[in-house]
Amino acid sequence: MDKSKIWGLILGPIAFLILANLPIVLVSEKGDTVIAVAVWMLIWWITEAVSISVTALLPLLLFPLLKILPIGEVGANYGSPIVFLFFGGFVMALALEKVNLHRRIALNIIRLTGTTPNRVILGFMIATASLSMWISNTASTVVMLPIALSVIKLLIDDEDGFTKNDQNFALSVMLGIAFSANAGGIATVIGTPPNSVLIGLLENEYNTEISFLKWMTLGLPFSIIMIGISYLVLVKWMFPNRDLKFSASKEVIFQELEKLGPTTGKEKMVLVIFAVTVFLWIFRTLINSIFPTLGLSDTMISIFAAIALFAIPYNVKKGEFIIKWGDTSKLAWGILILFGGGLALAKGMSVSGIVDLVATIIAQSEISIVFTAFLLILLMLFMTELMSNVALVAVLAPVVAGIAIGLNVPILYLLIPVTMASSCAFMLPMATPPNAIVFASGYVKVPEMARVGVILNLIAVGLLVLVFQFVVPLLF
């Protein structure tokens, strides 16, 4: 174990004990205890002294012990509808991966975009983003990496060796995959965990619902713009590959498609269930207006997809199903616990008066609303370079809600752009799994990623301030 983890392991509980036993009252007796628990969790999350999912279990132990909330109320957060929405999404992603449908989709997108160098880069970015909307950004990056490495190998093995243009192409492909995996997840509710943490907070604490379609009307255009800007910054500004020509990349794509063979019955079945689920998510509001007694929710639709994948037999005679329970060993159970911990922490902050206190302080100050939004977006975006974006949203979202109330601004106006900022970490390898995966390929150095990343981070901040000022008020 490295020193930072050892220090984090020790400092977390020590900071908790100090803050919980201060001679002065900062908020209230209960509020100070919640702050102490939050600081303990934050230290363990930042240092990753233990798994971030284990840290998320602390409220389940400490809140009842410290008389903040009874265990039944704390535990309810770990079984929140939003946790099951993501569970269904995970099962669907598992099915796509199990039958290799995600790989087929990605290869066909690259094939359609063309095989000139810049079009290949664009193809990889579109394919990665398209996958990242539905499966984890880690899985979408892992799928794309070996295909990208095969294309890059063609450039290394060609007549002129690995030239500067070749290096720029390799850099653009690798960084393009990472950046589009990060930005692609913003497009849908299930695309990236911070989105679901926010929606869970809104439903649990503020009785506010954002439908799958409503989120997409904002998230998808933002993702497309951010990916488009990333592409232009990479290929036109930072790493241009002028006069680079190769046609063999087309062969690689076709070879990979040939390896997959014709579309199987299993793939078609998963595709039908996937398409029906997305259709229901998008048209849920319309369906509910036609059949008012139905009361469909996004979580119910997600669970329908999961049950269908487990329960509809692929081969009745042999009793074969798309997904077996044993397959769920690959499911990201830790993320589901992390959601619960974040929601429990938010509940603790709410009942202890911390959110109300933040609101009161902000209401009495004379801070510009736009400047406050800018600072919060900037803080979230650059802090997420150093720690888990889910954990960060879990800690900061309730505070941001309090700030919005204090500024007399609808909470969605601030919470949505600040949450979206948590998925715009383009600068450092440790910021997100996609960044780390492409860095591990050996084609990307930290200064190169940081140089492009800081530009994209600042562009993202500017875009999100515009989203706060003009777009969110229009849609919500």
N, C-alpha and C positions, 0 to 999 in steps of 0.2 A: 504493500500500500504506500502511495507517495505521501510526502509530508503535508500537502494541502488537504488531503483527505483525513489524515490523522488529526490535524489541527481542527478541521471542520467537525469531526466526530466529537471532539472534546468541547470546542467552543459553543456548539449548538445548545446543549443542556446547561452549560455555565451561563450563557447569555440569558436563557430562559429563567434560571433561578434568580439572577440579579434583577432583571426587569419585573419579575413577579413579586419581588420583595423590596421594591423601592420604598423609601420612607415617605415619599410624596405621591399623591394621586395625579396621574396625567390626564386620564379620561374619566374613568370610574373604576371601582374595584374589579368589576367583571371585565371592563374594557382593557385595563392594564394587563390582565391575565391573557386575554386574547392576543394582544400585541406581543406578549412574551412568547406565546405559542407560535405566532406568525414569524417572529424573528428566528426562533429555533428551526422552523421549517425552511425559511429562506437560506440560512447558513448551510443546512444540509443539502438543499437543492443546488446552491451555487457551487459548493465544493464537491457535490456528489459523493459525500462521505459514505452513504449507503444508497441503494437504489432509490431513484426519485419516487417510485411507486410505494416503497416502504415508508418513506417520509410522509407520503400522503395519508398513511394510516394513523398518524399521530393524533389528529382531532378525535378519532374514534375512541382512543384511550384517554386523552387528556381532558377533552371537553366535559365528559360525564364526571371524571374524578375531581375536576376543579369547579363543578357545579355551574358550568356555563350553559350547557344544554343536556337534557337527558339522553341516554344512549339511543333510544328509539328515534328521536329527532335527528341525531347525528347520522345514524345508520341509514335513515331514509334518503339522505343525499347520495349514498353509494349505490342506491337502487333507483335513482332518478330516471324519468323517461328518457332523458338525453343520453344516459349511459347505454340504454337499450337501443336507442337510435344508432349509436356508433357501433354497438355489438352487431346489429344487422348489417351495417356497412362493412364491418370487418369480415363477416361470413361471406358476403357477396364478393369482396376482394379475394378472399381465400379460394372461392370457386373459380374466379377468373384466372388466378395463378395456377390452380391445380390442373385445369384442362389446357393451359398454355394459350388461352385466348388473348390475354394481355400482350403476349409476344407477337401473335399474328396481327393484332390491331396495329401495334407499333410499326412493324415491318411494312405493312401496307400503306401506312401514312407516309413513311420515308420514301417508299417506291413512287407514290403519287406526286410528291413535291419536286422530284427531278434529281439529277445526279451531278450537276455542276457543283463545285465546292460550297459556295454560299447557300445553294438550295439544299444540299445535304445537311448543312448545319441547321438551317431552318426546319428541315424535316425532322431531325432529331429533337429539336426544341418543341415543335408542335406535338410530336408523338409523346414525349415525356410529359408535357403539360396535360395532354388529353388523358393519360393514364393517372396522373397525380390528382385529377379531379375525383377519381373513384377509388383508387387504391393508395396505400401510404406512399409518401414521397420517397421513402427509403426503397420500397419494392420497385417503384417506377424507375429509379436510378439504377438499381441492380440489374433490371431487365435490359436497359439501354446500354450499359457500360460495355459488355462483351461485344455487342454489335459495333459500337463506336471504335473499340480497340482493333477489331478486324479491319475496318476501313483505314485507320491510321497506319496499321502494319503494311498496307499496300504502298503507302507513301515512303515508309522506311526502306522497303525492299525494291523501290523503283530505281531507274538508271542513275539519277542524280543524287541519290541518298536522301538524308533527312535535312532539307534546306530550311532557311529562315521562314519561307512561305509555308512549308510543311508544318513547321513548329507552330506558326500562328494558327493554321487550320486546326491542329490538334488541341491547342489551347481553347480556341473558340468552341469546338465541339464539346470538350469536357466541361468548360464553364457554362456553356449554353444548356447542357443537360442538367447541371446542378441548379442553375438559376430558374429554369422553367419548371423544375420539380417543386421548388419552393413557391414560386408564384402561381403555378397551376392549382395548387391546393386551395388557394383563396376563393376559387370560383364557386365551390359548393359547400354546403353545410358539413358534409362528411369528408371533405377534401383534406382538411387539416384539423387536428384536435383543438387549437385555440378557438376556432369558430364555434365548436360545440360547447366549449366551456362558457363562452359568452351567452349562447342561446339557453343553456341550462340555468345560468345566473338570472337571465331576464325572466324565464318562466317561473323559477323558484321564488325569487325575491320581489319581482315587480309585475307579475301576472301579464307579461308582455310576450307575445308569440311572433316569431319571424318564420314564415313558411319557407320551404325549400326553394320555391320559385322566386319569392321576394328577395331572398339572399342572392340568388343567381343573377337577378336583374342588375345588382350592383357588383357582385364579385366577379362575374364572368367578363364584363367589359374592362374592369380594372386589371384582371389577369392578362387579358389580350394586349392591353396597352403596355403593361410592364414587361411582358415577354417581347413585344415588338421593339421597345426601347432597348432592352438587353441585347437583342439581336443586332440592332444598328450600332450600339456602342462597341460590341465585340468585333463585328466584321468590317465596319466602315471607319472606326476610329482607333481602337486600341490594338487590334491584331488583324489588320487587313492581309489577305492572301492573294495579292495581285498576280495575274498571269498563271495561277496554279491550274493545271488541267489534269484530270484523271477520269477515265471512264470505267475503270475496273470496280469502282464502288457499286456500280449497278449489279455486277456479277455477285458480289458479296451478299447483297440484299436478296437476290433471287435464290442463291444457294441456301441462305438461312430459311427462306420460305419453303424451298423444296424439302428441307430437313423436317419441317413441320408436317408435310404431306397435305392431303385434302382435308377440308373442314370435317371434323368428326361429329357424330350425333350428339355426343356429350357437349361439345362446344356450342352447337346450335341450341341445345336445351338451356344452357347457362345464358346464352345471348338473349333468348326469348324471356327468361325470368328477369334478367337485367333490364331489358327494354321495357317490360311491363312495369317494373318497379319505378324506373325513371319517369315513365309516362304518368303513373299515379302521383308521384311526388310533384311533378310540374302542374298537373291538372286537379290536384286535391281540392282546392278551394271551389272550383267549378263543379266537381262531383258532389261536394257537400251541399252546394246551393241547389243542385237538382234533387239530391236525396238527403234532406235535412236530418233525418233520423240516423243516418249512417255515422256521422261524427268521426270521419277518418282523420288521423293525425300522421305526421311524418314518421313518428316512432312506430305506430301500428303498421305502416307500409313497410318499414325496414324489417320488422319482425316477420311480416308476411313473407318477404323475400328469403329470410333465413330459414323459416320453417319449410318453405317450398323446396329449397335446395337440399334440406335434410330428408324431406318426406315424400317427394315425388320420385318414384323409382325410375331409374334409367333403363334397367333391364328387369322386368317383373319376374320372369322365370328364375333368374339367378339371384334376385333380391339385391341388385346393385343400385346404389344411390350416388348422386354427384358428390355429396359431402358426408363423411362419417364423423361421429363424435371424436374419434381419435385424431382427426385432422385439426381439431381446435387446439391441439398442443402448440400449433404455430401461431395461434391468435395472440394479439397484443393485449393480454389480460391486464398487464401493468398499467397501460394507458387508461383502461376503464376505471381502475382504482384511483388513478391520478385525477380523473374527472371528479370522482366522489369526494376526494380530499379537498380539491379546489372549491367545490360547492359547499362543503361543510365549513371550510374556513370563511367563505363569504357569509354564510349564515351566522357564524360566530361574530363576525365584524358588525353585522346588521343588528343582532339582538343586544349586543353590548354597547351600542351607541356610538361606535367609532365612525361609521358612515355619516351619521347625523352631525357629529362634531366637525368632521371635514367640511360638510355642507355649510355649517354655520360660519366657520372660519372664512371660507371662500366668499360667502355672501356678504361678509363684513369688509372684505378687501375690495380694492378697485383695480382688479387685474383685467386686462383686455381679454375678451373671450377667444379671439383668433390666436393671440399670442399664447394663451394657456393651452389651446389645442395643439399648436406648433410644438411647445415644450413637451407635452405629454407624448405626442407621436415620436418626437426625437428621442426621448428617454426610453420609451418602449423598444424602438427599433435598434438603438445601439446597445441597450442592456441585453437584448435577446441574442446578441453576438457572443455573449459570455455565459448564458445559462438557458435552461430549457424554456422554450416559449410557452408551453402549456403551464408550467409552474409559475412563470412570470405573469401570465394573464390571470391565473387563479388568485395571485396576491394583489395585483394592481387593479383589476377590473372593479371590485367593490369600492375602492378608493376613488377611481375615476367617476363612478356613478355618483359618489358623494360630492365630488367637485362639480359635476354637471348640475346637480340639484342646487348647490350653492350659487352657481352662476345663473340659475333660473333658465337653463337650457335643457330641452328634452334629452334624457340620458342616452338615447340611441345615437344622437348627433355626435357625442364624444366617444362613446364606447365602441361603435363600429369601426371608425378609422384607427383608433388606438389598437384594437384587436387585430385588424388587418396588418398593422405595422409589425406585429410580432412574427409574421411570416415573410418579412422582407429582409432577412439577414443574408447579405450577399458577400460579406467581407472576409470572414475568417473560416478556416476549415472546421473548427470545433463548434461553429454556430448552429449548423443543422447536419443531419446524417448525409444528405446529398452532397454538401460541400466536402465533408470528410471522405466520402467514397471516391469522388473524382480526384481529390488531393492524393489519395492513396494509390491512384493509377500511376503516379510518377511523372505525368506530363504537366502538372501544375505546381508552381512554387508559391509559397505564402505571399511574397511581395506582389506577384502577378495577380493573385486572387484579391488581395487587399486593394491594389491600385484600381481595378475595375469595380470592386465591391463598394468602395467608399463613394464613387460617383453614382452608382445605382442606388445606394442607400439614401443619398441626398436627393436624388430625383424622386425616389419613393416618398420621402418626407414631403416634398413640394406637392406631389400628386395627391397625397392623403389630406393635406391641408385644404386643397381644392375640393376633395370629396366631402370634407367636413363642412366647408363653407357653402357649396352649391348643390352637390349631388344628393347627400343624405336627406336634407330638408325637402327636396323634390320628391324622393321616393317614400320617405317615412313620415 
